[in-house]
C-alpha cells in the first residue's frame, strides 16, 4: 500500500515539475507577450476602438 502512494506521489510531482518547466520555457521564448498582444487586439476589436 505504501509503495502505491509513494509511486503516485513521485509521478504527480514529476508531472508538476514538467508543467512548471514547460511554462518557464514558454516564458523564455516570449510566448507571454504574444498571448497578451492577441488578447489586447481581440479586446480592441470587441470594443470597437481598433
PDBQT receptor file of N, H, CA, C and O in Angstrom, charges set to zero:
ATOM      1  N   UNK A   1       0.823  -1.195   0.000  1.00  0.00    +0.000 N 
ATOM      2  CA  UNK A   1       0.000   0.000   0.000  1.00  0.00    +0.000 C 
ATOM      3  C   UNK A   1       0.864   1.253   0.000  1.00  0.00    +0.000 C 
ATOM      4  O   UNK A   1       0.599   2.186  -0.758  1.00  0.00    +0.000 OA
ATOM      5  N   UNK A   2       1.886   1.285   0.836  1.00  0.00    +0.000 N 
ATOM      6  H   UNK A   2       2.100   0.527   1.452  1.00  0.00    +0.000 HD
ATOM      7  CA  UNK A   2       2.738   2.464   0.919  1.00  0.00    +0.000 C 
ATOM      8  C   UNK A   2       3.471   2.695  -0.405  1.00  0.00    +0.000 C 
ATOM      9  O   UNK A   2       3.657   3.838  -0.823  1.00  0.00    +0.000 OA
ATOM     10  N   UNK A   3       3.880   1.621  -1.054  1.00  0.00    +0.000 N 
ATOM     11  H   UNK A   3       3.728   0.693  -0.714  1.00  0.00    +0.000 HD
ATOM     12  CA  UNK A   3       4.586   1.746  -2.333  1.00  0.00    +0.000 C 
ATOM     13  C   UNK A   3       3.702   2.419  -3.382  1.00  0.00    +0.000 C 
ATOM     14  O   UNK A   3       4.183   3.221  -4.183  1.00  0.00    +0.000 OA
ATOM     15  N   UNK A   4       2.422   2.093  -3.374  1.00  0.00    +0.000 N 
ATOM     16  H   UNK A   4       2.032   1.441  -2.724  1.00  0.00    +0.000 HD
ATOM     17  CA  UNK A   4       1.493   2.680  -4.339  1.00  0.00    +0.000 C 
ATOM     18  C   UNK A   4       1.360   4.187  -4.110  1.00  0.00    +0.000 C 
ATOM     19  O   UNK A   4       1.321   4.959  -5.068  1.00  0.00    +0.000 OA
ATOM     20  N   UNK A   5       1.292   4.605  -2.850  1.00  0.00    +0.000 N 
ATOM     21  H   UNK A   5       1.325   3.978  -2.072  1.00  0.00    +0.000 HD
ATOM     22  CA  UNK A   5       1.173   6.026  -2.531  1.00  0.00    +0.000 C 
ATOM     23  C   UNK A   5       2.447   6.773  -2.923  1.00  0.00    +0.000 C 
ATOM     24  O   UNK A   5       2.381   7.860  -3.498  1.00  0.00    +0.000 OA
ATOM     25  N   UNK A   6       3.604   6.189  -2.613  1.00  0.00    +0.000 N 
ATOM     26  H   UNK A   6       3.658   5.307  -2.146  1.00  0.00    +0.000 HD
ATOM     27  CA  UNK A   6       4.875   6.838  -2.933  1.00  0.00    +0.000 C 
ATOM     28  C   UNK A   6       5.048   6.963  -4.438  1.00  0.00    +0.000 C 
ATOM     29  O   UNK A   6       5.453   8.015  -4.932  1.00  0.00    +0.000 OA
ATOM     30  N   UNK A   7       4.745   5.906  -5.165  1.00  0.00    +0.000 N 
ATOM     31  H   UNK A   7       4.415   5.051  -4.764  1.00  0.00    +0.000 HD
ATOM     32  CA  UNK A   7       4.871   5.959  -6.629  1.00  0.00    +0.000 C 
ATOM     33  C   UNK A   7       3.918   6.987  -7.222  1.00  0.00    +0.000 C 
ATOM     34  O   UNK A   7       4.282   7.710  -8.150  1.00  0.00    +0.000 OA
ATOM     35  N   UNK A   8       2.723   7.055  -6.704  1.00  0.00    +0.000 N 
ATOM     36  H   UNK A   8       2.427   6.468  -5.950  1.00  0.00    +0.000 HD
ATOM     37  CA  UNK A   8       1.753   8.021  -7.202  1.00  0.00    +0.000 C 
ATOM     38  C   UNK A   8       2.233   9.449  -6.913  1.00  0.00    +0.000 C 
ATOM     39  O   UNK A   8       2.092  10.338  -7.753  1.00  0.00    +0.000 OA
ATOM     40  N   UNK A   9       2.791   9.658  -5.739  1.00  0.00    +0.000 N 
ATOM     41  H   UNK A   9       2.905   8.937  -5.057  1.00  0.00    +0.000 HD
ATOM     42  CA  UNK A   9       3.268  10.985  -5.367  1.00  0.00    +0.000 C 
ATOM     43  C   UNK A   9       4.443  11.399  -6.252  1.00  0.00    +0.000 C 
ATOM     44  O   UNK A   9       4.501  12.542  -6.706  1.00  0.00    +0.000 OA
ATOM     45  N   UNK A  10       5.372  10.488  -6.499  1.00  0.00    +0.000 N 
ATOM     46  H   UNK A  10       5.325   9.560  -6.130  1.00  0.00    +0.000 HD
ATOM     47  CA  UNK A  10       6.511  10.810  -7.369  1.00  0.00    +0.000 C 
ATOM     48  C   UNK A  10       6.046  11.097  -8.788  1.00  0.00    +0.000 C 
ATOM     49  O   UNK A  10       6.572  11.999  -9.439  1.00  0.00    +0.000 OA
ATOM     50  N   UNK A  11       5.075  10.346  -9.272  1.00  0.00    +0.000 N 
ATOM     51  H   UNK A  11       4.648   9.613  -8.742  1.00  0.00    +0.000 HD
ATOM     52  CA  UNK A  11       4.542  10.575 -10.610  1.00  0.00    +0.000 C 
ATOM     53  C   UNK A  11       3.885  11.952 -10.683  1.00  0.00    +0.000 C 
ATOM     54  O   UNK A  11       4.088  12.694 -11.644  1.00  0.00    +0.000 OA
ATOM     55  N   UNK A  12       3.094  12.290  -9.658  1.00  0.00    +0.000 N 
ATOM     56  H   UNK A  12       2.929  11.688  -8.877  1.00  0.00    +0.000 HD
ATOM     57  CA  UNK A  12       2.423  13.590  -9.635  1.00  0.00    +0.000 C 
ATOM     58  C   UNK A  12       3.428  14.732  -9.573  1.00  0.00    +0.000 C 
ATOM     59  O   UNK A  12       3.269  15.738 -10.264  1.00  0.00    +0.000 OA
ATOM     60  N   UNK A  13       4.449  14.584  -8.760  1.00  0.00    +0.000 N 
ATOM     61  H   UNK A  13       4.578  13.766  -8.199  1.00  0.00    +0.000 HD
ATOM     62  CA  UNK A  13       5.474  15.625  -8.677  1.00  0.00    +0.000 C 
ATOM     63  C   UNK A  13       6.244  15.745  -9.994  1.00  0.00    +0.000 C 
ATOM     64  O   UNK A  13       6.636  16.841 -10.392  1.00  0.00    +0.000 OA
ATOM     65  N   UNK A  14       6.455  14.624 -10.657  1.00  0.00    +0.000 N 
ATOM     66  H   UNK A  14       6.137  13.733 -10.333  1.00  0.00    +0.000 HD
ATOM     67  CA  UNK A  14       7.127  14.660 -11.952  1.00  0.00    +0.000 C 
ATOM     68  C   UNK A  14       6.312  15.408 -12.987  1.00  0.00    +0.000 C 
ATOM     69  O   UNK A  14       6.852  16.213 -13.747  1.00  0.00    +0.000 OA
ATOM     70  N   UNK A  15       5.021  15.148 -13.021  1.00  0.00    +0.000 N 
ATOM     71  H   UNK A  15       4.583  14.495 -12.404  1.00  0.00    +0.000 HD
ATOM     72  CA  UNK A  15       4.134  15.844 -13.955  1.00  0.00    +0.000 C 
ATOM     73  C   UNK A  15       4.080  17.339 -13.616  1.00  0.00    +0.000 C 
ATOM     74  O   UNK A  15       4.096  18.183 -14.512  1.00  0.00    +0.000 OA
ATOM     75  N   UNK A  16       4.016  17.659 -12.327  1.00  0.00    +0.000 N 
ATOM     76  H   UNK A  16       4.002  16.974 -11.599  1.00  0.00    +0.000 HD
ATOM     77  CA  UNK A  16       4.016  19.057 -11.904  1.00  0.00    +0.000 C 
ATOM     78  C   UNK A  16       5.312  19.749 -12.315  1.00  0.00    +0.000 C 
ATOM     79  O   UNK A  16       5.287  20.874 -12.816  1.00  0.00    +0.000 OA
ATOM     80  N   UNK A  17       6.431  19.085 -12.106  1.00  0.00    +0.000 N 
ATOM     81  H   UNK A  17       6.451  18.172 -11.699  1.00  0.00    +0.000 HD
ATOM     82  CA  UNK A  17       7.721  19.651 -12.498  1.00  0.00    +0.000 C 
ATOM     83  C   UNK A  17       7.808  19.862 -14.001  1.00  0.00    +0.000 C 
ATOM     84  O   UNK A  17       8.343  20.872 -14.457  1.00  0.00    +0.000 OA
ATOM     85  N   UNK A  18       7.288  18.919 -14.771  1.00  0.00    +0.000 N 
ATOM     86  H   UNK A  18       6.853  18.098 -14.400  1.00  0.00    +0.000 HD
ATOM     87  CA  UNK A  18       7.284  19.047 -16.227  1.00  0.00    +0.000 C 
ATOM     88  C   UNK A  18       6.437  20.238 -16.658  1.00  0.00    +0.000 C 
ATOM     89  O   UNK A  18       6.820  20.978 -17.564  1.00  0.00    +0.000 OA
ATOM     90  N   UNK A  19       5.291  20.427 -16.017  1.00  0.00    +0.000 N 
ATOM     91  H   UNK A  19       4.979  19.826 -15.281  1.00  0.00    +0.000 HD
ATOM     92  CA  UNK A  19       4.433  21.567 -16.339  1.00  0.00    +0.000 C 
ATOM     93  C   UNK A  19       5.097  22.894 -16.026  1.00  0.00    +0.000 C 
ATOM     94  O   UNK A  19       5.021  23.834 -16.817  1.00  0.00    +0.000 OA
ATOM     95  N   UNK A  20       5.751  22.973 -14.868  1.00  0.00    +0.000 N 
ATOM     96  H   UNK A  20       5.813  22.209 -14.226  1.00  0.00    +0.000 HD
ATOM     97  CA  UNK A  20       6.461  24.198 -14.495  1.00  0.00    +0.000 C 
ATOM     98  C   UNK A  20       7.582  24.481 -15.479  1.00  0.00    +0.000 C 
ATOM     99  O   UNK A  20       7.794  25.628 -15.872  1.00  0.00    +0.000 OA
ATOM    100  N   UNK A  21       8.293  23.450 -15.875  1.00  0.00    +0.000 N 
ATOM    101  H   UNK A  21       8.121  22.518 -15.556  1.00  0.00    +0.000 HD
ATOM    102  CA  UNK A  21       9.389  23.614 -16.847  1.00  0.00    +0.000 C 
ATOM    103  C   UNK A  21       8.856  24.110 -18.190  1.00  0.00    +0.000 C 
ATOM    104  O   UNK A  21       9.470  24.970 -18.821  1.00  0.00    +0.000 OA
ATOM    105  N   UNK A  22       7.720  23.575 -18.628  1.00  0.00    +0.000 N 
ATOM    106  H   UNK A  22       7.221  22.877 -18.116  1.00  0.00    +0.000 HD
ATOM    107  CA  UNK A  22       7.150  23.994 -19.909  1.00  0.00    +0.000 C 
ATOM    108  C   UNK A  22       6.662  25.451 -19.854  1.00  0.00    +0.000 C 
ATOM    109  O   UNK A  22       6.822  26.192 -20.824  1.00  0.00    +0.000 OA
ATOM    110  N   UNK A  23       6.074  25.859 -18.737  1.00  0.00    +0.000 N 
ATOM    111  H   UNK A  23       5.945  25.258 -17.949  1.00  0.00    +0.000 HD
ATOM    112  CA  UNK A  23       5.655  27.253 -18.587  1.00  0.00    +0.000 C 
ATOM    113  C   UNK A  23       6.871  28.164 -18.620  1.00  0.00    +0.000 C 
ATOM    114  O   UNK A  23       6.845  29.216 -19.259  1.00  0.00    +0.000 OA
ATOM    115  N   UNK A  24       7.930  27.769 -17.940  1.00  0.00    +0.000 N 
ATOM    116  H   UNK A  24       7.952  26.915 -17.421  1.00  0.00    +0.000 HD
ATOM    117  CA  UNK A  24       9.164  28.555 -17.926  1.00  0.00    +0.000 C 
ATOM    118  C   UNK A  24       9.745  28.681 -19.336  1.00  0.00    +0.000 C 
ATOM    119  O   UNK A  24      10.172  29.766 -19.731  1.00  0.00    +0.000 OA
ATOM    120  N   UNK A  25       9.766  27.593 -20.091  1.00  0.00    +0.000 N 
ATOM    121  H   UNK A  25       9.419  26.712 -19.770  1.00  0.00    +0.000 HD
ATOM    122  CA  UNK A  25      10.289  27.633 -21.451  1.00  0.00    +0.000 C 
ATOM    123  C   UNK A  25       9.444  28.549 -22.336  1.00  0.00    +0.000 C 
ATOM    124  O   UNK A  25       9.992  29.295 -23.148  1.00  0.00    +0.000 OA
ATOM    125  N   UNK A  26       8.133  28.505 -22.191  1.00  0.00    +0.000 N 
ATOM    126  H   UNK A  26       7.688  27.899 -21.532  1.00  0.00    +0.000 HD
ATOM    127  CA  UNK A  26       7.265  29.399 -22.955  1.00  0.00    +0.000 C 
ATOM    128  C   UNK A  26       7.514  30.851 -22.609  1.00  0.00    +0.000 C 
ATOM    129  O   UNK A  26       7.520  31.714 -23.487  1.00  0.00    +0.000 OA
ATOM    130  N   UNK A  27       7.721  31.123 -21.330  1.00  0.00    +0.000 N 
ATOM    131  H   UNK A  27       7.716  30.422 -20.617  1.00  0.00    +0.000 HD
ATOM    132  CA  UNK A  27       8.015  32.493 -20.903  1.00  0.00    +0.000 C 
ATOM    133  C   UNK A  27       9.340  32.961 -21.480  1.00  0.00    +0.000 C 
ATOM    134  O   UNK A  27       9.447  34.105 -21.923  1.00  0.00    +0.000 OA
ATOM    135  N   UNK A  28      10.342  32.110 -21.483  1.00  0.00    +0.000 N 
ATOM    136  H   UNK A  28      10.255  31.181 -21.123  1.00  0.00    +0.000 HD
ATOM    137  CA  UNK A  28      11.653  32.469 -22.014  1.00  0.00    +0.000 C 
ATOM    138  C   UNK A  28      11.602  32.714 -23.523  1.00  0.00    +0.000 C 
ATOM    139  O   UNK A  28      12.390  33.502 -24.045  1.00  0.00    +0.000 OA
ATOM    140  N   UNK A  29      10.692  32.053 -24.222  1.00  0.00    +0.000 N 
ATOM    141  H   UNK A  29      10.052  31.413 -23.798  1.00  0.00    +0.000 HD
ATOM    142  CA  UNK A  29      10.576  32.228 -25.666  1.00  0.00    +0.000 C 
ATOM    143  C   UNK A  29       9.690  33.406 -26.053  1.00  0.00    +0.000 C 
ATOM    144  O   UNK A  29       9.503  33.669 -27.241  1.00  0.00    +0.000 OA
ATOM    145  N   UNK A  30       9.142  34.117 -25.074  1.00  0.00    +0.000 N 
ATOM    146  H   UNK A  30       9.294  33.903 -24.109  1.00  0.00    +0.000 HD
ATOM    147  CA  UNK A  30       8.340  35.295 -25.365  1.00  0.00    +0.000 C 
ATOM    148  C   UNK A  30       6.881  35.008 -25.644  1.00  0.00    +0.000 C 
ATOM    149  O   UNK A  30       6.183  35.864 -26.187  1.00  0.00    +0.000 OA
ATOM    150  N   UNK A  31       6.402  33.836 -25.293  1.00  0.00    +0.000 N 
ATOM    151  H   UNK A  31       6.969  33.140 -24.852  1.00  0.00    +0.000 HD
ATOM    152  CA  UNK A  31       5.013  33.482 -25.574  1.00  0.00    +0.000 C 
ATOM    153  C   UNK A  31       4.037  34.301 -24.748  1.00  0.00    +0.000 C 
ATOM    154  O   UNK A  31       2.912  34.538 -25.188  1.00  0.00    +0.000 OA
ATOM    155  N   UNK A  32       4.436  34.737 -23.565  1.00  0.00    +0.000 N 
ATOM    156  H   UNK A  32       5.350  34.545 -23.208  1.00  0.00    +0.000 HD
ATOM    157  CA  UNK A  32       3.537  35.543 -22.731  1.00  0.00    +0.000 C 
ATOM    158  C   UNK A  32       3.199  36.851 -23.437  1.00  0.00    +0.000 C 
ATOM    159  O   UNK A  32       2.053  37.299 -23.389  1.00  0.00    +0.000 OA
ATOM    160  N   UNK A  33       4.161  37.458 -24.079  1.00  0.00    +0.000 N 
ATOM    161  H   UNK A  33       5.091  37.095 -24.118  1.00  0.00    +0.000 HD
ATOM    162  CA  UNK A  33       3.922  38.707 -24.803  1.00  0.00    +0.000 C 
ATOM    163  C   UNK A  33       3.026  38.479 -26.013  1.00  0.00    +0.000 C 
ATOM    164  O   UNK A  33       2.182  39.320 -26.325  1.00  0.00    +0.000 OA
ATOM    165  N   UNK A  34       3.200  37.355 -26.695  1.00  0.00    +0.000 N 
ATOM    166  H   UNK A  34       3.885  36.672 -26.442  1.00  0.00    +0.000 HD
ATOM    167  CA  UNK A  34       2.361  37.038 -27.848  1.00  0.00    +0.000 C 
ATOM    168  C   UNK A  34       0.900  36.890 -27.415  1.00  0.00    +0.000 C 
ATOM    169  O   UNK A  34      -0.001  37.419 -28.065  1.00  0.00    +0.000 OA
ATOM    170  N   UNK A  35       0.674  36.172 -26.321  1.00  0.00    +0.000 N 
ATOM    171  H   UNK A  35       1.407  35.742 -25.793  1.00  0.00    +0.000 HD
ATOM    172  CA  UNK A  35      -0.685  35.978 -25.824  1.00  0.00    +0.000 C 
ATOM    173  C   UNK A  35      -1.297  37.311 -25.393  1.00  0.00    +0.000 C 
ATOM    174  O   UNK A  35      -2.467  37.571 -25.674  1.00  0.00    +0.000 OA
ATOM    175  N   UNK A  36      -0.529  38.147 -24.722  1.00  0.00    +0.000 N 
ATOM    176  H   UNK A  36       0.421  37.936 -24.493  1.00  0.00    +0.000 HD
ATOM    177  CA  UNK A  36      -1.027  39.456 -24.302  1.00  0.00    +0.000 C 
ATOM    178  C   UNK A  36      -1.374  40.324 -25.508  1.00  0.00    +0.000 C 
ATOM    179  O   UNK A  36      -2.405  40.997 -25.510  1.00  0.00    +0.000 OA
ATOM    180  N   UNK A  37      -0.527  40.315 -26.527  1.00  0.00    +0.000 N 
ATOM    181  H   UNK A  37       0.311  39.768 -26.526  1.00  0.00    +0.000 HD
ATOM    182  CA  UNK A  37      -0.806  41.099 -27.736  1.00  0.00    +0.000 C 
ATOM    183  C   UNK A  37      -2.100  40.641 -28.410  1.00  0.00    +0.000 C 
ATOM    184  O   UNK A  37      -2.895  41.469 -28.852  1.00  0.00    +0.000 OA
ATOM    185  N   UNK A  38      -2.310  39.332 -28.487  1.00  0.00    +0.000 N 
ATOM    186  H   UNK A  38      -1.663  38.659 -28.128  1.00  0.00    +0.000 HD
ATOM    187  CA  UNK A  38      -3.539  38.815 -29.100  1.00  0.00    +0.000 C 
ATOM    188  C   UNK A  38      -4.759  39.186 -28.275  1.00  0.00    +0.000 C 
ATOM    189  O   UNK A  38      -5.803  39.526 -28.831  1.00  0.00    +0.000 OA
ATOM    190  N   UNK A  39      -4.638  39.122 -26.947  1.00  0.00    +0.000 N 
ATOM    191  H   UNK A  39      -3.790  38.846 -26.495  1.00  0.00    +0.000 HD
ATOM    192  CA  UNK A  39      -5.766  39.478 -26.079  1.00  0.00    +0.000 C 
ATOM    193  C   UNK A  39      -6.126  40.950 -26.237  1.00  0.00    +0.000 C 
ATOM    194  O   UNK A  39      -7.306  41.298 -26.294  1.00  0.00    +0.000 OA
ATOM    195  N   UNK A  40      -5.131  41.807 -26.307  1.00  0.00    +0.000 N 
ATOM    196  H   UNK A  40      -4.172  41.525 -26.261  1.00  0.00    +0.000 HD
ATOM    197  CA  UNK A  40      -5.398  43.246 -26.482  1.00  0.00    +0.000 C 
ATOM    198  C   UNK A  40      -6.052  43.490 -27.831  1.00  0.00    +0.000 C 
ATOM    199  O   UNK A  40      -6.998  44.270 -27.929  1.00  0.00    +0.000 OA
ATOM    200  N   UNK A  41      -5.558  42.832 -28.871  1.00  0.00    +0.000 N 
ATOM    201  H   UNK A  41      -4.789  42.198 -28.791  1.00  0.00    +0.000 HD
ATOM    202  CA  UNK A  41      -6.130  43.012 -30.209  1.00  0.00    +0.000 C 
ATOM    203  C   UNK A  41      -7.590  42.569 -30.245  1.00  0.00    +0.000 C 
ATOM    204  O   UNK A  41      -8.432  43.248 -30.832  1.00  0.00    +0.000 OA
ATOM    205  N   UNK A  42      -7.892  41.431 -29.618  1.00  0.00    +0.000 N 
ATOM    206  H   UNK A  42      -7.208  40.880 -29.141  1.00  0.00    +0.000 HD
ATOM    207  CA  UNK A  42      -9.274  40.946 -29.591  1.00  0.00    +0.000 C 
ATOM    208  C   UNK A  42     -10.167  41.903 -28.810  1.00  0.00    +0.000 C 
ATOM    209  O   UNK A  42     -11.286  42.189 -29.236  1.00  0.00    +0.000 OA
ATOM    210  N   UNK A  43      -9.691  42.399 -27.681  1.00  0.00    +0.000 N 
ATOM    211  H   UNK A  43      -8.782  42.167 -27.334  1.00  0.00    +0.000 HD
ATOM    212  CA  UNK A  43     -10.487  43.333 -26.869  1.00  0.00    +0.000 C 
ATOM    213  C   UNK A  43     -10.752  44.626 -27.633  1.00  0.00    +0.000 C 
ATOM    214  O   UNK A  43     -11.855  45.171 -27.581  1.00  0.00    +0.000 OA
ATOM    215  N   UNK A  44      -9.751  45.107 -28.329  1.00  0.00    +0.000 N 
ATOM    216  H   UNK A  44      -8.855  44.665 -28.371  1.00  0.00    +0.000 HD
ATOM    217  CA  UNK A  44      -9.940  46.342 -29.088  1.00  0.00    +0.000 C 
ATOM    218  C   UNK A  44     -10.956  46.150 -30.204  1.00  0.00    +0.000 C 
ATOM    219  O   UNK A  44     -11.707  47.073 -30.519  1.00  0.00    +0.000 OA
ATOM    220  N   UNK A  45     -10.990  44.961 -30.809  1.00  0.00    +0.000 N 
ATOM    221  H   UNK A  45     -10.380  44.211 -30.553  1.00  0.00    +0.000 HD
ATOM    222  CA  UNK A  45     -11.971  44.703 -31.862  1.00  0.00    +0.000 C 
ATOM    223  C   UNK A  45     -13.374  44.592 -31.276  1.00  0.00    +0.000 C 
ATOM    224  O   UNK A  45     -14.336  45.075 -31.873  1.00  0.00    +0.000 OA
ATOM    225  N   UNK A  46     -13.497  43.958 -30.107  1.00  0.00    +0.000 N 
ATOM    226  H   UNK A  46     -12.715  43.566 -29.621  1.00  0.00    +0.000 HD
ATOM    227  CA  UNK A  46     -14.816  43.815 -29.499  1.00  0.00    +0.000 C 
ATOM    228  C   UNK A  46     -15.376  45.145 -29.040  1.00  0.00    +0.000 C 
ATOM    229  O   UNK A  46     -16.570  45.401 -29.196  1.00  0.00    +0.000 OA
ATOM    230  N   UNK A  47     -14.545  45.982 -28.484  1.00  0.00    +0.000 N 
ATOM    231  H   UNK A  47     -13.575  45.775 -28.358  1.00  0.00    +0.000 HD
ATOM    232  CA  UNK A  47     -14.984  47.294 -28.016  1.00  0.00    +0.000 C 
ATOM    233  C   UNK A  47     -15.268  48.213 -29.198  1.00  0.00    +0.000 C 
ATOM    234  O   UNK A  47     -16.132  49.086 -29.115  1.00  0.00    +0.000 OA
ATOM    235  N   UNK A  48     -14.559  48.021 -30.274  1.00  0.00    +0.000 N 
ATOM    236  H   UNK A  48     -13.857  47.312 -30.341  1.00  0.00    +0.000 HD
ATOM    237  CA  UNK A  48     -14.766  48.834 -31.467  1.00  0.00    +0.000 C 
ATOM    238  C   UNK A  48     -13.801  49.981 -31.612  1.00  0.00    +0.000 C 
ATOM    239  O   UNK A  48     -13.993  50.855 -32.457  1.00  0.00    +0.000 OA
ATOM    240  N   UNK A  49     -12.766  49.991 -30.799  1.00  0.00    +0.000 N 
ATOM    241  H   UNK A  49     -12.610  49.281 -30.112  1.00  0.00    +0.000 HD
ATOM    242  CA  UNK A  49     -11.779  51.074 -30.892  1.00  0.00    +0.000 C 
ATOM    243  C   UNK A  49     -10.864  50.858 -32.085  1.00  0.00    +0.000 C 
ATOM    244  O   UNK A  49     -10.517  51.803 -32.794  1.00  0.00    +0.000 OA
ATOM    245  N   UNK A  50     -10.472  49.594 -32.304  1.00  0.00    +0.000 N 
ATOM    246  H   UNK A  50     -10.754  48.826 -31.728  1.00  0.00    +0.000 HD
ATOM    247  CA  UNK A  50      -9.445  49.306 -33.309  1.00  0.00    +0.000 C 
ATOM    248  C   UNK A  50      -9.934  48.940 -34.625  1.00  0.00    +0.000 C 
ATOM    249  O   UNK A  50      -9.140  48.682 -35.529  1.00  0.00    +0.000 OA
TER     250      UNK A  50
